[in-house]
Amino acid sequence: MATPVIMPKFGMAQEEGTIIRWLKQEGERVEKGETLLEVQTDKIDMEVEAPASGVLTDVRYGPDATVPVTTVIALIAAPEEVAAAEARPSSAPSAGVRVSPVARRMAAATGVDLTQVTGSGPSGRIVKSDVAGALHTVAPTPQSAQLREEGTQRVRATPAARRLAREHGIELAALIGSGPQGRIQTTDVERALKSANRKVSSEKKDAAGAQPIGPEKAMAGELVRGKRRTIATRLSRSWQTAPHIFLTTSIDLTRIDTLTKELADDVEAAGGRLTVTVWIARAVAAALRRHPRLNAWLQSDGEELVYIQHDSVHLGVAVAVADGLLVPVVRNAETLGLAALAVRIRDLSERARSGQLTPTEVNGGSFTLSNLGMYPVEHFTAILNPPEVAILAVGRAQVQPFWNGVVFEPRRMMQVTLSADHRVIDGAIAAAFLAELKRLLEEPARLLL
């Protein structure tokens, strides 16, 4: 009996995954534990291994398809099962047409005439992608036309496809799905968008009498996808729903600079780097223990809001990666000394940039630290990372004149800005946290206790 390959659930909150690419093709032999495909969740990319040895068959979703978790996306059959299936009498419309099982089911569900489709598989075999392409070039049959007339409410579509169609004003009832039983996938909506864009471009060209050039041509858009789309969706929702308040203070780094010179070699020997980020992370964890109101989540339960305060500090440290932003989480940060914290942050940052983080390492943060001090950015405000109620933005440190009560003297100063959710965090609470953070960073010996 064939073994199903399902869209795995990597995290508790994950509802769907997007197929990046198949590393094995339909009809190939695979071994148990071998990597079959790469999947993108809302935060990281993961590999999916074969649950059994055999032949990969019945691949139901291609690259860029967004699939709900636990959905069967392919089968792994024993070689004898594949041979028996191919030996059974075919219901192909003509003796000269070879069709894969998934392509045959898709054609039956969508009304595509297989005799009008050119196969791109081995020996001219018609595969799923051929039928998907034919959906937009072959005239619809009465059956498919009737399906489209049944209305949007009865259209079968993935949640991601519905969201994308809603965002761009695409009528799902006007599309023919390429998924199982005619279910509309994200790729179907994207194909419709591209078709609409081409039509608009063609109309502009006809109206202008020439192909647009310069800035007009450069504005040809592309879909926001992957991590960038997840970031866009989450932060848009955060900005629209959470009333942000912002508080800024300046911190004198004189004593931190002195201690860093004294301790850097010892921390390096332990495997870490004693950076300003490490000092701030240590101070944030300590300050949150005294002001735990900011170490929390605010979640929606229907029409109600639920405030959840955490006992431990699970500190997210934002890391810029090639295709977006990742926030690996330092668990129980309040229990780590300066050297241990430096080692942990260095390890998570390096593995974030090389794409080696696990789902548990990017979930469950209770407070986020975002540092742009390595860039010429003196000050910025950060958007809350839901469901967290606070985030700290750190700017670049620079030498400024400082009045010591007698004369001005040069001091290296750094601005930090706290963003907080005003629904549960009042200004006084946020200000008290910032005051404690400033005290700890300007008297860093306390952080060594």
Summary of the structure (lengths in Angstrom):
residues: 449
radius of gyration: 27.8
end to end distance: 62.0
largest distance: 98.1
contacts: 1396
relative contact order: 0.10
helix: 40%
strand: 23%
